[in-house]
Amino acid sequence: AKKLMELLNVTSYEINIKDACEQHYKDIGHDKSNLDVTFENVQARERTQILMDISNKIGGLVVGTGDLSELALGWCTYNGDQMSMYGVNASIPKTLVRGILESYAQHHNELRETLLDICDTPVSPELLPPNEDGTIKQKTEDKIGSYVIHDFILYYMQRHGFGPRKIFDLYINAKTMHEKKMGVENPVIDKADVLKNMEIFYNRFWTQQFKRSCMPDGVKVGSVSLSPRGDWRMASDACQSIWIYELNELKNIIK
């Protein structure tokens, strides 16, 4: 991030949030050695508070860093990185964000190395201490599954209204064709893993609507959007049982 700001001549500030977070842990009686969701979300909300207050100070806007995939899965801290003054990536899925960066890197030599390095870095909220060797401990896809599968489901569910069974068949066919195109003669697709990812998606999508109901304004880029102001209207207490039931039927079929 620092290198990218240097290359783009962006004015940068580094504000350490350690003291503020530790004081807050004391205020609410939370043991900072307990690395639970409270430990994580205190940091995310402190980041947002600082950005909001600086924007007031200088008369600017907090530009949201969240994307369509994070909104779909609710993989964001409510009133933390879920909130901003404008969400530029609100209708851009995670897989496309990486594709945009890779494409941009090919046309800007001075940024290529840094952008490709960013693309090669595992997605992480970075709210837990790193491993002893300094590597990232908290990898998002280890926790919530594959963004490739999630983005595939989101498109065919929201754009075309397809159910789990049809989306499953479409994904298996698409994955098989892709593997053959890459030179694999007899691709073996882990169908159980695909269904596991699909179950994660449907459970998270239905339980995280409340975060989308109060999402900030953002531009609509593609044909899929989850904005509550026109594209996606859904009750926060909606139930995912019908979709999970269909997934369970698929599990029984592939056993």
N, C-alpha and C positions, 0 to 999 in steps of 0.2 A: 504493500500500500504506500509506504514511504517513497519507494523508488518510482512508482507510477506518478505520484504527486510531483516529484522532482522533475520528471520528464515532461510533464504537462504544465510546469510552472504554476502549480496551484499553491496558494498560501496555506500553510499547514500549522496546526497547533497540536500539541500532545498534552492532554490533561489526564493525570493519573487519578483513577477513581477508587484506589485502594482505601484511603482514609475515609472517604464518604461512605463506602459500602460497609466498612468495619464499624463505623459509628451507627449505621442503620441496623446492622445485626444486633448491636448492643441495645438499641432503642426498642426493637421488637422482641428481644429475648431469644435470638436465634444463635445457636452454637455454630460458629463459622467452620468448624471441622466437619460438620454435617453437610456433605456435598449433595444436597437434595434439590428439588425444584425451586425452593425458596432461595437457596444459595445462588442458583443460576439467575433467577428472575430479578433479584435485587440488582445485579450488575446490568442486565439489559435495560431495566427501567432507569437506572442512574445514567447510563449512556444517553438515553432519550431525553431525560430531564436537562442534561447539560446542553445538548444540541438545541432543544427548544428555547432555553434561556439565552443562549448565545445568538440565536436567530432574532429574538426580540431585541437584543442589545445592538445588533448591527443592521437591523431592518431587513433580514433575509428570510429564506424559507428552508425548512428542513426537508430535504429530498429523500423520500423513502427508498430503502435498499431492498425491501421485500419483493418477491415476484409472484406470479400466478400459482406456481406449484406450492409455494409456502402458504399462500392463502387457502388453497384447496385442502391442504393437509392440516392447516392450523399450526404449522411448525414455526411459530413466532410467539413472542411473549406479549400477552394482552397488555396494552398501554406501554409496551416497550418498543421493540422494533416493528410491532404491528402498526404503530401509529407514526404519522409524519404529517407534513403540511401538503405534500403532493407525492403520490406514488407513481413514479415514472415507469416502473416495471410491472404494474398491476395486471397487465394482460399478456405478459411475456413469460412462458414457462421456463423452468430451470434449464432444461436441455437446450432451449433456444438461446438462452443467455450465454452459455458456453460456446455455442455455434457462432453467435455474433462476435464474441471476442476473438475466436480463432480466425474468422474471416477478416476482421479489422486488422489483426496482427499481420496478415499476409500482405496488406497494402500500406503498412506503416513500419518501416524497418527500425526506426528509433524506439518503437514500443514493442516490437515483436517478442523479444526475449522475456520481457516482464509479463506481457499478457499471456503468453503460452505457459509461463511458470504458474500464473494464477489458475489457468485452466487445468493444470496438472495437479494442483493442490486439492486434497480431499475437502468436500464441503463440510463445514463445521461452524457451529455457533460460537465456539471457543469460550465457553463459560466454565470449563473445568480445567484444573492445572494440567500441563502437558505431561507426557511420560518422562521418566528420568533422563532419557537421551535427548529430550527436547522435541520429540515428534508429537503430532497431534493425537490426543487421547480420545477426544469426542468427535467421532465421525458420524455425520448425520445419517448416511445411508445404511450404516450398521444398525442404527436404531429404528428407522422408519421404512427401510427398503429402497428399492431402485427407483430413481426419478424417471428413468426411461419408461418403466412400466406404468408408473403413476401418471405421467404426462400423456401416455397413450390412452389410458382409461379416461382421463379427464376430457380429452378431445372427443372421443367417440360417445361418451356419456352426455356431455353438455351440448355438443354441436349437433349430434345426430339422435340422441335419446336412446341409444342402444343399452340393453341390459347386460349383466355379467356374463351370461353364457355366450352371447354373440361377440362381445369384446374379447373374451378368452380365446375363442376360435380365430378371430382376426389377428390377435397378437401371436399366437402359435404359428399361424401361416406366414405372417410378416417376418417373424424371427427365423423361421426355417428358410425362407427365400433369401434373407440377408446372409445367413450362414453359407448357403450354397454359392451365393454371389462372391463371398469372400474365399471360396475354394474348399469349403468343407463338403465332402461328398455325401455323407449320411449324418446330418446334424441330429444331435440328441438334445431335446429341449426338456429341462426340468419342469414339468408341468406342476408338480406339487409346490415348487418355489414360486412359480407364477401365481398360483392360487393364494399362497401365503401373502404375497405382495398385494394382491387384489383385496384380500380381507382387511389388511392394514388400511388401504386406501378408503374403502367404504366405511369402515368404522370411524376413521378420523374425519372424513369428509362430513359425515352427518353430525358428529358431536362437536365440530368446531365452527359451526355456522355463526355463532355469536360474535366471533372475531371479524367475520366478513360483513355482518350487519352494521358495523360502525367503522368500516375501513375508510381511509381518506380518499379524496378525489384522485383520479389517475386517468391517463390517456388510454383509449382503447386502440390497440395496434392490430391484433388479429381478429379472427371471427369468434373467439372464445373469451368471455369475460365473466367474472363473478361479482361484479359491482351490484349492490342492492338497489341502485338508482336506475334500473332499466333492464339489465341483462339477466340477473339471477335473483329471484325473490323466493325465499325459503324460510319457513319457521325454524327458530333456533331449537325447538324441542321436537323436531321431526325425528322419526324412527327409521333406522336402517335395516330392520328385521327382514323385509321382503328380499332385499339384495343379498343379505347374508344367507338366507334360506336357499337361494338359487346357487350361491357359491358352495354351500354344503352338499347340495345335490351333485355338483360337478366333482367335488372331492370323492364322493362315493363312486362315481363313474370311472375315474382314472385309477382307482385302487387296483 
